[in-house]
């Protein structure tokens, strides 16, 4: 059996390519939208992808299931456990005019890819339709499962959050019932062997849980002993209270992802290619109001950037920032270096930002004389000066960390709005005030400073954030 874990570090999302080397057949679990990566990997291993499936309808990225349905008539294995809201509505909308080649799978059913058996286990809670898969390698002589593909049900050190249908998708009143379903689902773990490997759908950094571990895989026995959420498997009341508390504020784009994955995102067919723009094209489209995504490093942006542009370098999580600040229906221009453009495009289309006008080289933008007199700067307090500034009475601080981070420790008097939800709370941020932006290390405040500046706010970035403030306190 061939198993490859394919991680998107930006979204902390994991897909799996699993193949039977005897028959040459393979399946992809929880694929992202740019499926060429999985196809190329399979070919390198002498495998052909005959099926694709997903553990649930995702909220943090556009699924690649529909793209696979257009590729070689790949069989799509779909959870039949979700009811109307948990069932894809695009299965009869193949580009040929027919339906996609699909099969519904239910709790307890099995299917095989070559000599590898997958048993479906309904594990609702994160979503109603969520399923996990017990994997048995009959080709290797096994007669019992070696692993569980747990999706967003069981993570290393955590469980999938049950509040997203309400907090992100707006299904009011679904949070507590979902938590109770998740409580019932974890009872299933009692029947699983300790040696069973846990192959989760996310790792540390994902917004689909609050305490995900950075270790990529685990075992049922280890999680049974050390996963704090599982320690409450005997007390539903405490479990519900604990699992719903302290969950991070989800990025605003999550609601759109849920809708697109259920109703059908546009079929790409292939990875879009961003064409390089001429200076005339770039200037004309920018002057017409097309948003510029500036991927240069912060210092270059901070010292000189175009009005209205956003700073999102490749070292930052584009999904979290663009998905929280932007509108997927609007067009965008990428400014950056040629070697990085394909990666930026991949990150954009994975969260449904498909309207990419083109790209323009950063060095050409910096040397463009037609922008003389237009360049803006972001005011910034140097890291070694932050501690002396934050306690001044005339300084108003906007802390853009998560509420849970803010509650643990913050500068007295600071206002807290997570960058992931800021766009829907702008009416609470006084536009007549100069805001000093703070986060933990400086990345979130830098990105948010560019966003607020583009909306006409007066901002100052506090370099180094709370980490710097903390270290200054220790040094003193």
N, C-alpha and C positions, 0 to 999 in steps of 0.2 A: 504494500500500500504506500502510495506517495501522499504526503501531507505537507502543504506549505501555507504558512501564516503570512498574509499580505497586509501590512499595517499602513494606514494613512496617519502619520504622526501628527499632522495638522488637526485632524478631527479625533485623534485617538481612537480611530475606528479600525476594526479588523475583519477582513474577509478570509475565507479559507478555500484553497483549491485542493481537492481530494481525488485521487485517481487510483484506479486498479491497473497495476503495471502488467498484469497478465492479459487483460483484454484491451488495454489502451483507452478505456473510457474514464471520464472525469466529470465531476460536478463542482460548481462554485456556490458557496454559501455566503449570503449577505454581500453581494457585489456592489461596488459603486458604479457610477454611470459611465466612466471611461473604461469600457471593458476590454480594450485592446491590450491592457497590461496582463490580464488573466489569460487571454488567448495566446499571447506571445510566450508566456511562461509555460503553458500547457504544451505548446509545440516544441519548446526546448527540451521538455521531458518526454517527448514522444507520445503525448496524450492528446485526445480530442474531447472537447467539452460537449457532452450530450445532454446535460441538464443543469438547471440553476434553481436555487431556492432561497428563501429568506426566512428568518425567524419571526419577523413581524413587519408591519408597515412602519417605516422609519420616520423620525422627526428631525434628524440632524444632517441628513444628506439625501440626495436623490438616488434611489435604488437603480441598479443596473439591470434589474430583472426584465424590464420591457426591452431594453437594448439587446439582451440575449435572446428574447423572443423573436427579434427580427434577424438574428444571426443564425443561419443554417437551421432554422425551424427548431431551435433548442427547446426541449421539454421544460416547462415551468411548473414547479411543484409548489402549490399555493395552500396556505392554511385555510381550512374550511371551518375554523372554530370561531370566527370573529363576528358573525352576524352582518347586518347591513353596513355598519360603520367601519367594520374591520375587514372588508372584502374589497379588493381592487375592482374599480369600475371600468377598466380599460381592456379587459381580456377579450372583448369582441370587436376591438378596434385595430386589428393588424393593418399595416400599410397596404396590404394586398386587397383589403376589403373583407377578409375572412376573420376568423377568431384565431387567437394565439394557441399554439400547441400546449395545452396545460392539463394538469390533473390536480384535483382537490385532495388534500391529505388530512386525515383526522387522527385524533388521539388513539394510540395503540397500533396504528397501521405501520406497515414496513414497506420499504422499496429498496431496490438494489442498484448499485452502479458497479457493473462487473461483479466481482466477488465480495464487494463491501456492502453490508446491510446497514440501513438507517431506520431506526425505530422512532416514530413520532411521539413526543410527550407534550401534551397541552400544559403550558405553564403560564397562565394568565396573571395579570397584576400590573406589569409595566404597560401592557396593552391587552385588550380582551382576546385577541387572536394569537398571541404569542405562543410559539411552539419551540421546543428544543429537540435535539436529535441524539439518540444513543447510537454510537458507531461501533460496529463489529466487523473485524477483518477476517472473513471466512477463508479468504485466499491464503492467509498466513496460518490457518489451522485453528483459529480462535472460535469458541462457541459461546462467548459472552462479550459484552461491550468493553472496549478499552477507554472510551472517552465519551463525554457529553458535550455537544456543541450547544452552549447555553445561551448564546445571543445576549439579550439584555435582561435575562432572568437572573443568572448567577454570575457575578464577577469575582475576581480575586479580591477578597476583603470586603465585598459589598454586595448589594442587590440592586437591580434596576429600579429606578425611582417610579412610583406609581402615580405621581401627580401631574405628569406632562399633559395628559389629555385635558386637564383643567387649566394648569398654569401656562401652558404654551398654546394649546389648540382651542381653548375657550369653552370646553364642555363642562359647564358649571355643575357642581355637585358630584362629579365623577371621582374625585380624589380619594375620599374615604372608602367607598365601595371597592375601588381598585386596590387600595392597600389591604383590604380584607381578602380579596382574591389572591393577592401575593402571599398573604399569610397561609392560605390554604395550599398554595403551590409549593411552599418550602417544606410542607409536610411530606412531599414526595421524596425529598432527599433522604429520609429515613430508610428507604428501601434500596438505596444505591450503595454499592460497595466502596469501601474506603480507597481502593487503588484506582478508581475511575478518574481519569484525567479530566480537568475542566478546561475547555477551550472557549473563552468568552468572546463577546463581540466588541468589547471596548477595553481600554486600559486607562491608566492615570491621565487625567487631563480632559476626559470626556465630561460633558454636561449631563450625561444620562445617569449619573449617580453622584454621591457626595464624598465617598471615601475609597475610590477605586485604587487598587494597588498597582505599582509600577512593574511588578513581576508579570510576565506575559501569560503564564499558565499556572495551574495549581492542581490539586486533587480534592476529591470529595472529603477524604479523611482530614486533610489539612483545613479545609474550609469549615468542616463540622467543629473543629477544635478552636479555630482562631477568627472566624468571620463573626464580627460583633452582632450583625443583624440576625444571624442564625441562632445566636444564644437566646433570643427571645421567642423561639419557636413554640414555647409552651404558654405564652401569655399574649393573646390577641390584642388586648387593649394597649399594653405597653409597646407591642410591636408596631401597631398603627401610629401611635404617638411619635415613636422614635423615627420610623421610616419617613414620616412626613415633615419632620422638623429639620431645619438647617439645609434644605436642598438648595443648590445654587440657582440664581435667577437665569432661566434659559434665554438664549439669544432670540431676538424677535423673529428671525427667519424660520424658526422651528414650525410655527403655525403653517407657513406656506409649504414647507417640506411635507408635512403630514397630508395636506390637501393634494399636492401634486402626486405623491406616491399612491394615494388612494384613487384619485380621479384620472391620473395619467399625465406624466410630464412629456414634453415634446420629444420625439425620437430624433437623436442626433445622427445615427448611422456611422459616424466616425468622429474622431476628435476634431473640433473646429480649429481652423488655422487663422490666427490673427495676422493680418497683413501689415507690413511696415508702411507707415504713412509718410507722405512727403511733408515738408514744412508747411506748404500752402494748405494741404489737407488738414494737418493738425491744427493750425491756427484757425482755420475756418470753422472746424467742428467745435473747437474749444470756445470760440467766440459765440457760437450758437447755444452754448450752455451744456455741452456734453461733459460729464464728470470725468476728471482726471484721477486715476489711481496711481499715485507716485510711489514706486517701489524702491526709491533710493534710501540709503541709510539715513537715520533721523537727523544727524548733524547737518547733512546737506540740505534736507528739507527745511529744518528749523531756521537755517541761515538765509534761505531763498527758495520760495515756492510760489506757484501760481495761485491767485485767489480762487477759492472754491475747491481746490484739490485736497485729496486725503492722503495721509501718510500711512502706507501699509507695506513695509519692506518684507522681503521673503523670510526674514527671521521672526516675523510675527504670525499669529494665527489669522489668516485672511478670513476664514469662515466666521469667526467670532466677531470681527470688526465690520467687514463689509456686510455680513448677514444681519448685524444689529443696526448699522447706520444707513444702509442703502435700500433702494427699491429695485427689485429684480426686473421690473418692467422698463426701467430707464437704461439708456445706452452709456457705455463706459469706454474710455481710452486708457490703455496701460502705458505708463512711462517707465522705462527700465532698460536693461541690457538684453541683447538678443538671446544670450544663452539661458536667460531666466524666463522668457516669455511663455514657452510651452507649459512650464510648471504653474505659472500664474493662471493661464487659461484653464488648466485642469482643476485648480482650486476653485475657480469661479463657477465652472459648469457643474461641479459636484454639489453646489448649493443653489443651483438654478439661475445663476447670473449669466445668461447666454448672450445678451446683447452687447457683444464686444465689437466696437467700431474698428479697432485696429490698435497698433502700438507705435510709439515714437521713442527713438533713442534718447536716454537721459542727457548724454553729453551734447546732443544737438539742441535739446530744449534749453540747456543752460547757456549755450552760446547764441541763442536766437535773439538778434538785436531788436526784433519787433516787440519783444516783451520789456524792453528797457523802460524803467519807471513803473512797472507793474508788480515787480517782485515784492513779496511780503515775508516777514519773519515771525517766528513765535518767540515771545519773551520767555526766558528760562532762568531759574535760580540754580546756580551751580550746586553740586552735591555738598560741598563743604560749607555752603551758606544756608542750606535749607533749615537747619536747626535754629538758627538765629532769626529766621523770617517767620516761621509758622506760628509763633506766639504773639506776634504784633497785633494790636487791636484792629488795625485797618486791613488786615489780611483775611479774606474769606476763602475757606478751603472747600473744594468739592472733591470728596473721596469717591473714586469710581470703582472701588473694589466690590466684591460680593458683600451682601449684608452680613453673612456669617463671619467674614474677615473683620468687618467694621465693628461688629459686636464684641469681638475678642479684644480688640485694641484699636484705638483711633486718637487722633489729635482732638483735644477738647474744642468743641464748637464747630467741628467740621460737618458739612452736610453730606449725606451718603446717597448716591444713586449709582447703581451698577452700570458700567458701560453697556452691558448687554440689553438694558431696558431704557437707557437714557433718551433715545429718540421719541419714546412715547410719554416722557415726563418733562419735556423741554419747557412746558408752561410753568413748571415749578422752579425753574432756574432763572433767577432775575437777570434780565439782559442788560440792566444798567450797572451791574456789579462786575468788577474784575475778579474772575475766579482763579484761584491757585489750585491747579489740578494735582491730585496725589493718588498713587496706587501702592502696590507693594514694592516693585522694583523699578518702575519707570516706564515700562512698555505700554501698559494700558493708558497711563496718563498722556503719553506722547500721542498715541493714536486718537484718543478722545480730544486732545487739544486741537488737532487738525480738523476734526469733525466740528467741534464747537466754533472754531474760527471761521469755518466755511459757512456757518449759519449766522455770522455777524456778532458772535460773543467776543468779549475781551478776556483773554486767557493768559495765564503764566504757568509754565510747566515746572514742577518741583522734581528735579533730577534725583534719581535714586529711591524716591518714595519712602515708605515706612521702614524699609530695610535700612536705609541710610539713617533715618531718625533714630532707629533702635540702636544702631552701632555707635552713633554719636553719644547716646545716653550711656552706653557701656564705657566708652572711652573717657567720659567725664567722671 
